[in-house]
Amino acid sequence: HVIVVGGGFAGVTCAMTLDTVPDFHVTLIDTKEFFEFTPAFAKTLVNPSIDTIRLHHTDILQNGTFLLGSCDAIGANSIRVNSRVLGFHYLVIATGSSYGNEIKSRGASHAFRIKQLSHEYAELKDATSVLVAGGGLVGVEIAAEIATHFPDRSRKAITLVESGASLLRRNHPKAHDIALKRLKDMGVKVIFNTRVATVTAMSSGGAVLLSEGIGGTLDKVYIATGPRPNSAAMAESMARCVDVEGYIRVEGSMQVVGLRNIFAVGDVVDVDEEKTFWGSCMEGINTAKNIQRVEAGKKPVFQGTGG
């Protein structure tokens, strides 16, 4: 019995891979009833009618079981979900990460997510001033999508704030200059070496204070300054396996340090790499294969830091 906690890219890929293996029964647990292609968030932000990026978990597993709920305790051979204890032979923690706003869904139902995105679009459409905090992949894409969909800068001023000296700083240096030029060509104001200190509200005239002491009131704010790992259950149950930043410590095999039958994958792990859906999918597949290898008495395969 393999329990996979988390229905994002890493968790779903791992669950789907093992679901086809006759010797394994998979239980997929998630706080929402659907899988969402999160890289498309920026596109749906300006076009909420797009509804092809979500898939119900019950349609993903052909042989396994889906359970809607939240894991709040983890043991060596069991977890607690919705006050119910579930035993496992192998556990895969794929609880992902969270942002400071609605980039990732917090609601359980598909209908709630659609309503949420429609509400986000209505606020964005009426906003005359927009701030995007964070110049990484997510922040740059959000700013670019808004600027493309709403090209009149006299009606909608867009500012992107980045704490470092360049955009996409974990990517190739050429990408830094290309992204900056494209945003400037679209009329986006980019401010470097500045952080967002406080935000009183994400919408409806929220006040923003920047680290340089600059303040102002904006109609809409998007926080894309880096996701926070969702590792609370692991931190409480097995604190030694979580680092100071909240990431779960794993070996190259994606096994949690010191544990043979518990794996962790995706945004929640301490692997030093760009957190992308492709990398998460590769970790999910590799972990599914390693579980099979461990069960067969073979040595697990280590995954390189490049994915």
PyMOL commands that set and color helices and strands:
alter all, ss='L'
color gray80, all
select helices_A, chain A and resi 9-19+38-46+57-60+110-126+137-149+173-185+232-237+239-241+266-268+277-295
alter helices_A, ss='H'
color red, helices_A
select strands_A, chain A and resi 2-5+26-30+34-36+54-56+65-68+71-74+78-81+84-87+90-93+97-98+129-133+157-161+189-191+196-199+203-210+215-223+228-229+262-264
alter strands_A, ss='S'
color yellow, strands_A
deselect
rebuild
show_as cartoon
